[in-house]
Amino acid sequence: MARALDDVGLSLSRFMREPPPAPIFTQFQSFELRLELQSSECLR
């Protein structure tokens, strides 16, 4: 992921104006939820 952020051709403002058609935001939400569930004390 760090390599993607270091890409000099990547423009955050262009990305925000024209988000990719892939469900990347849903994937990030799922990833964050999995991290929260893994660290949850009530599930241990």
PyMOL Python script that loads the backbone (N, CA, C, O; Angstrom):
from pymol import cmd

cmd.read_pdbstr("""\
ATOM      1  N   MET A   1       0.827  -1.192   0.000  1.00  0.00           N
ATOM      2  CA  MET A   1       0.000   0.000   0.000  1.00  0.00           C
ATOM      3  C   MET A   1       0.872   1.256   0.000  1.00  0.00           C
ATOM      4  O   MET A   1       0.529   2.245  -0.647  1.00  0.00           O
ATOM      5  N   ALA A   2       1.975   1.224   0.707  1.00  0.00           N
ATOM      6  CA  ALA A   2       2.852   2.394   0.761  1.00  0.00           C
ATOM      7  C   ALA A   2       3.367   2.746  -0.628  1.00  0.00           C
ATOM      8  O   ALA A   2       3.543   3.921  -0.948  1.00  0.00           O
ATOM      9  N   ARG A   3       3.609   1.729  -1.454  1.00  0.00           N
ATOM     10  CA  ARG A   3       4.071   2.005  -2.820  1.00  0.00           C
ATOM     11  C   ARG A   3       3.025   2.786  -3.597  1.00  0.00           C
ATOM     12  O   ARG A   3       3.370   3.668  -4.383  1.00  0.00           O
ATOM     13  N   ALA A   4       1.755   2.477  -3.388  1.00  0.00           N
ATOM     14  CA  ALA A   4       0.689   3.197  -4.084  1.00  0.00           C
ATOM     15  C   ALA A   4       0.645   4.654  -3.643  1.00  0.00           C
ATOM     16  O   ALA A   4       0.360   5.542  -4.446  1.00  0.00           O
ATOM     17  N   LEU A   5       0.928   4.897  -2.370  1.00  0.00           N
ATOM     18  CA  LEU A   5       0.897   6.263  -1.858  1.00  0.00           C
ATOM     19  C   LEU A   5       2.109   7.066  -2.311  1.00  0.00           C
ATOM     20  O   LEU A   5       2.055   8.294  -2.385  1.00  0.00           O
ATOM     21  N   ASP A   6       3.197   6.372  -2.613  1.00  0.00           N
ATOM     22  CA  ASP A   6       4.402   7.049  -3.074  1.00  0.00           C
ATOM     23  C   ASP A   6       4.390   7.315  -4.574  1.00  0.00           C
ATOM     24  O   ASP A   6       5.324   7.922  -5.097  1.00  0.00           O
ATOM     25  N   ASP A   7       3.362   6.876  -5.266  1.00  0.00           N
ATOM     26  CA  ASP A   7       3.263   7.050  -6.717  1.00  0.00           C
ATOM     27  C   ASP A   7       3.161   8.538  -7.046  1.00  0.00           C
ATOM     28  O   ASP A   7       2.203   9.199  -6.647  1.00  0.00           O
ATOM     29  N   VAL A   8       4.156   9.070  -7.780  1.00  0.00           N
ATOM     30  CA  VAL A   8       4.152  10.494  -8.107  1.00  0.00           C
ATOM     31  C   VAL A   8       3.044  10.843  -9.089  1.00  0.00           C
ATOM     32  O   VAL A   8       2.665  12.009  -9.200  1.00  0.00           O
ATOM     33  N   GLY A   9       2.522   9.858  -9.799  1.00  0.00           N
ATOM     34  CA  GLY A   9       1.431  10.109 -10.744  1.00  0.00           C
ATOM     35  C   GLY A   9       0.063  10.140 -10.076  1.00  0.00           C
ATOM     36  O   GLY A   9      -0.939  10.462 -10.715  1.00  0.00           O
ATOM     37  N   LEU A  10       0.023   9.806  -8.795  1.00  0.00           N
ATOM     38  CA  LEU A  10      -1.234   9.784  -8.069  1.00  0.00           C
ATOM     39  C   LEU A  10      -1.589  11.183  -7.579  1.00  0.00           C
ATOM     40  O   LEU A  10      -0.802  11.826  -6.883  1.00  0.00           O
ATOM     41  N   SER A  11      -2.759  11.641  -7.942  1.00  0.00           N
ATOM     42  CA  SER A  11      -3.227  12.952  -7.506  1.00  0.00           C
ATOM     43  C   SER A  11      -4.433  12.760  -6.596  1.00  0.00           C
ATOM     44  O   SER A  11      -5.467  12.253  -7.032  1.00  0.00           O
ATOM     45  N   LEU A  12      -4.306  13.163  -5.331  1.00  0.00           N
ATOM     46  CA  LEU A  12      -5.403  12.997  -4.391  1.00  0.00           C
ATOM     47  C   LEU A  12      -6.618  13.821  -4.802  1.00  0.00           C
ATOM     48  O   LEU A  12      -7.750  13.349  -4.688  1.00  0.00           O
ATOM     49  N   SER A  13      -6.403  15.031  -5.273  1.00  0.00           N
ATOM     50  CA  SER A  13      -7.541  15.859  -5.674  1.00  0.00           C
ATOM     51  C   SER A  13      -8.267  15.243  -6.880  1.00  0.00           C
ATOM     52  O   SER A  13      -9.496  15.272  -6.946  1.00  0.00           O
ATOM     53  N   ARG A  14      -7.505  14.686  -7.829  1.00  0.00           N
ATOM     54  CA  ARG A  14      -8.136  14.034  -8.989  1.00  0.00           C
ATOM     55  C   ARG A  14      -8.863  12.775  -8.533  1.00  0.00           C
ATOM     56  O   ARG A  14      -9.952  12.477  -9.022  1.00  0.00           O
ATOM     57  N   PHE A  15      -8.269  12.036  -7.599  1.00  0.00           N
ATOM     58  CA  PHE A  15      -8.901  10.829  -7.064  1.00  0.00           C
ATOM     59  C   PHE A  15     -10.232  11.169  -6.398  1.00  0.00           C
ATOM     60  O   PHE A  15     -11.208  10.436  -6.560  1.00  0.00           O
ATOM     61  N   MET A  16     -10.280  12.274  -5.651  1.00  0.00           N
ATOM     62  CA  MET A  16     -11.511  12.665  -4.958  1.00  0.00           C
ATOM     63  C   MET A  16     -12.585  13.136  -5.943  1.00  0.00           C
ATOM     64  O   MET A  16     -13.776  12.916  -5.725  1.00  0.00           O
ATOM     65  N   ARG A  17     -12.159  13.777  -7.016  1.00  0.00           N
ATOM     66  CA  ARG A  17     -13.127  14.230  -8.027  1.00  0.00           C
ATOM     67  C   ARG A  17     -13.631  13.083  -8.895  1.00  0.00           C
ATOM     68  O   ARG A  17     -14.789  13.070  -9.313  1.00  0.00           O
ATOM     69  N   GLU A  18     -12.750  12.122  -9.163  1.00  0.00           N
ATOM     70  CA  GLU A  18     -13.082  11.002 -10.035  1.00  0.00           C
ATOM     71  C   GLU A  18     -12.691   9.689  -9.356  1.00  0.00           C
ATOM     72  O   GLU A  18     -11.682   9.087  -9.724  1.00  0.00           O
ATOM     73  N   PRO A  19     -13.467   9.237  -8.377  1.00  0.00           N
ATOM     74  CA  PRO A  19     -13.103   8.002  -7.679  1.00  0.00           C
ATOM     75  C   PRO A  19     -13.133   6.811  -8.639  1.00  0.00           C
ATOM     76  O   PRO A  19     -13.886   6.814  -9.613  1.00  0.00           O
ATOM     77  N   PRO A  20     -12.325   5.809  -8.368  1.00  0.00           N
ATOM     78  CA  PRO A  20     -12.292   4.640  -9.248  1.00  0.00           C
ATOM     79  C   PRO A  20     -13.616   3.892  -9.199  1.00  0.00           C
ATOM     80  O   PRO A  20     -14.324   3.947  -8.193  1.00  0.00           O
ATOM     81  N   PRO A  21     -13.951   3.204 -10.261  1.00  0.00           N
ATOM     82  CA  PRO A  21     -15.225   2.472 -10.290  1.00  0.00           C
ATOM     83  C   PRO A  21     -15.226   1.230  -9.403  1.00  0.00           C
ATOM     84  O   PRO A  21     -16.291   0.687  -9.110  1.00  0.00           O
ATOM     85  N   ALA A  22     -14.054   0.773  -8.973  1.00  0.00           N
ATOM     86  CA  ALA A  22     -13.979  -0.424  -8.132  1.00  0.00           C
ATOM     87  C   ALA A  22     -14.541  -0.128  -6.742  1.00  0.00           C
ATOM     88  O   ALA A  22     -14.538   1.018  -6.295  1.00  0.00           O
ATOM     89  N   PRO A  23     -15.021  -1.169  -6.066  1.00  0.00           N
ATOM     90  CA  PRO A  23     -15.601  -0.979  -4.722  1.00  0.00           C
ATOM     91  C   PRO A  23     -14.521  -0.844  -3.649  1.00  0.00           C
ATOM     92  O   PRO A  23     -14.574  -1.525  -2.625  1.00  0.00           O
ATOM     93  N   ILE A  24     -13.554   0.019  -3.880  1.00  0.00           N
ATOM     94  CA  ILE A  24     -12.416   0.151  -2.965  1.00  0.00           C
ATOM     95  C   ILE A  24     -12.848   0.638  -1.578  1.00  0.00           C
ATOM     96  O   ILE A  24     -12.298   0.196  -0.569  1.00  0.00           O
ATOM     97  N   PHE A  25     -13.822   1.538  -1.522  1.00  0.00           N
ATOM     98  CA  PHE A  25     -14.230   2.071  -0.226  1.00  0.00           C
ATOM     99  C   PHE A  25     -14.926   0.997   0.605  1.00  0.00           C
ATOM    100  O   PHE A  25     -14.760   0.951   1.823  1.00  0.00           O
ATOM    101  N   THR A  26     -15.695   0.144  -0.040  1.00  0.00           N
ATOM    102  CA  THR A  26     -16.332  -0.963   0.664  1.00  0.00           C
ATOM    103  C   THR A  26     -15.282  -1.923   1.193  1.00  0.00           C
ATOM    104  O   THR A  26     -15.423  -2.458   2.293  1.00  0.00           O
ATOM    105  N   GLN A  27     -14.225  -2.142   0.411  1.00  0.00           N
ATOM    106  CA  GLN A  27     -13.143  -3.019   0.852  1.00  0.00           C
ATOM    107  C   GLN A  27     -12.426  -2.420   2.057  1.00  0.00           C
ATOM    108  O   GLN A  27     -12.073  -3.147   2.986  1.00  0.00           O
ATOM    109  N   PHE A  28     -12.206  -1.108   2.056  1.00  0.00           N
ATOM    110  CA  PHE A  28     -11.577  -0.458   3.213  1.00  0.00           C
ATOM    111  C   PHE A  28     -12.461  -0.570   4.447  1.00  0.00           C
ATOM    112  O   PHE A  28     -11.968  -0.824   5.546  1.00  0.00           O
ATOM    113  N   GLN A  29     -13.769  -0.382   4.270  1.00  0.00           N
ATOM    114  CA  GLN A  29     -14.679  -0.498   5.409  1.00  0.00           C
ATOM    115  C   GLN A  29     -14.651  -1.907   5.985  1.00  0.00           C
ATOM    116  O   GLN A  29     -14.636  -2.082   7.203  1.00  0.00           O
ATOM    117  N   SER A  30     -14.643  -2.907   5.117  1.00  0.00           N
ATOM    118  CA  SER A  30     -14.579  -4.293   5.582  1.00  0.00           C
ATOM    119  C   SER A  30     -13.274  -4.560   6.321  1.00  0.00           C
ATOM    120  O   SER A  30     -13.265  -5.236   7.350  1.00  0.00           O
ATOM    121  N   PHE A  31     -12.185  -4.034   5.801  1.00  0.00           N
ATOM    122  CA  PHE A  31     -10.878  -4.202   6.435  1.00  0.00           C
ATOM    123  C   PHE A  31     -10.867  -3.571   7.825  1.00  0.00           C
ATOM    124  O   PHE A  31     -10.388  -4.182   8.781  1.00  0.00           O
ATOM    125  N   GLU A  32     -11.394  -2.349   7.940  1.00  0.00           N
ATOM    126  CA  GLU A  32     -11.433  -1.668   9.234  1.00  0.00           C
ATOM    127  C   GLU A  32     -12.308  -2.434  10.221  1.00  0.00           C
ATOM    128  O   GLU A  32     -11.963  -2.547  11.397  1.00  0.00           O
ATOM    129  N   LEU A  33     -13.425  -2.956   9.758  1.00  0.00           N
ATOM    130  CA  LEU A  33     -14.312  -3.716  10.632  1.00  0.00           C
ATOM    131  C   LEU A  33     -13.629  -4.990  11.126  1.00  0.00           C
ATOM    132  O   LEU A  33     -13.746  -5.341  12.300  1.00  0.00           O
ATOM    133  N   ARG A  34     -12.915  -5.683  10.233  1.00  0.00           N
ATOM    134  CA  ARG A  34     -12.195  -6.888  10.646  1.00  0.00           C
ATOM    135  C   ARG A  34     -11.145  -6.554  11.705  1.00  0.00           C
ATOM    136  O   ARG A  34     -10.984  -7.296  12.674  1.00  0.00           O
ATOM    137  N   LEU A  35     -10.433  -5.445  11.525  1.00  0.00           N
ATOM    138  CA  LEU A  35      -9.432  -5.045  12.521  1.00  0.00           C
ATOM    139  C   LEU A  35     -10.079  -4.759  13.873  1.00  0.00           C
ATOM    140  O   LEU A  35      -9.558  -5.161  14.914  1.00  0.00           O
ATOM    141  N   GLU A  36     -11.208  -4.068  13.853  1.00  0.00           N
ATOM    142  CA  GLU A  36     -11.897  -3.761  15.101  1.00  0.00           C
ATOM    143  C   GLU A  36     -12.383  -5.031  15.790  1.00  0.00           C
ATOM    144  O   GLU A  36     -12.281  -5.161  17.010  1.00  0.00           O
ATOM    145  N   LEU A  37     -12.911  -5.964  15.006  1.00  0.00           N
ATOM    146  CA  LEU A  37     -13.399  -7.208  15.587  1.00  0.00           C
ATOM    147  C   LEU A  37     -12.261  -8.041  16.154  1.00  0.00           C
ATOM    148  O   LEU A  37     -12.428  -8.682  17.192  1.00  0.00           O
ATOM    149  N   GLN A  38     -11.123  -8.046  15.502  1.00  0.00           N
ATOM    150  CA  GLN A  38      -9.980  -8.808  15.994  1.00  0.00           C
ATOM    151  C   GLN A  38      -9.471  -8.280  17.319  1.00  0.00           C
ATOM    152  O   GLN A  38      -9.004  -9.049  18.159  1.00  0.00           O
ATOM    153  N   SER A  39      -9.560  -6.962  17.515  1.00  0.00           N
ATOM    154  CA  SER A  39      -9.032  -6.366  18.743  1.00  0.00           C
ATOM    155  C   SER A  39     -10.104  -6.204  19.822  1.00  0.00           C
ATOM    156  O   SER A  39      -9.822  -5.684  20.902  1.00  0.00           O
ATOM    157  N   SER A  40     -11.314  -6.640  19.540  1.00  0.00           N
ATOM    158  CA  SER A  40     -12.404  -6.492  20.492  1.00  0.00           C
ATOM    159  C   SER A  40     -12.230  -7.428  21.683  1.00  0.00           C
ATOM    160  O   SER A  40     -12.003  -8.626  21.509  1.00  0.00           O
ATOM    161  N   GLU A  41     -12.335  -6.887  22.879  1.00  0.00           N
ATOM    162  CA  GLU A  41     -12.200  -7.674  24.104  1.00  0.00           C
ATOM    163  C   GLU A  41     -13.414  -8.571  24.329  1.00  0.00           C
ATOM    164  O   GLU A  41     -13.269  -9.660  24.885  1.00  0.00           O
ATOM    165  N   CYS A  42     -14.598  -8.149  23.915  1.00  0.00           N
ATOM    166  CA  CYS A  42     -15.808  -8.917  24.205  1.00  0.00           C
ATOM    167  C   CYS A  42     -15.901 -10.194  23.372  1.00  0.00           C
ATOM    168  O   CYS A  42     -16.714 -11.063  23.688  1.00  0.00           O
ATOM    169  N   LEU A  43     -15.108 -10.332  22.338  1.00  0.00           N
ATOM    170  CA  LEU A  43     -15.147 -11.535  21.515  1.00  0.00           C
ATOM    171  C   LEU A  43     -14.097 -12.560  21.910  1.00  0.00           C
ATOM    172  O   LEU A  43     -13.964 -13.592  21.253  1.00  0.00           O
ATOM    173  N   ARG A  44     -13.356 -12.291  22.966  1.00  0.00           N
ATOM    174  CA  ARG A  44     -12.290 -13.218  23.395  1.00  0.00           C
ATOM    175  C   ARG A  44     -12.765 -14.129  24.488  1.00  0.00           C
ATOM    176  O   ARG A  44     -12.003 -14.969  24.967  1.00  0.00           O
TER     177      ARG A  44
END
""", "prot")
cmd.dss("prot")
cmd.show_as("cartoon", "prot")
cmd.util.cbc("prot")
cmd.orient("prot")
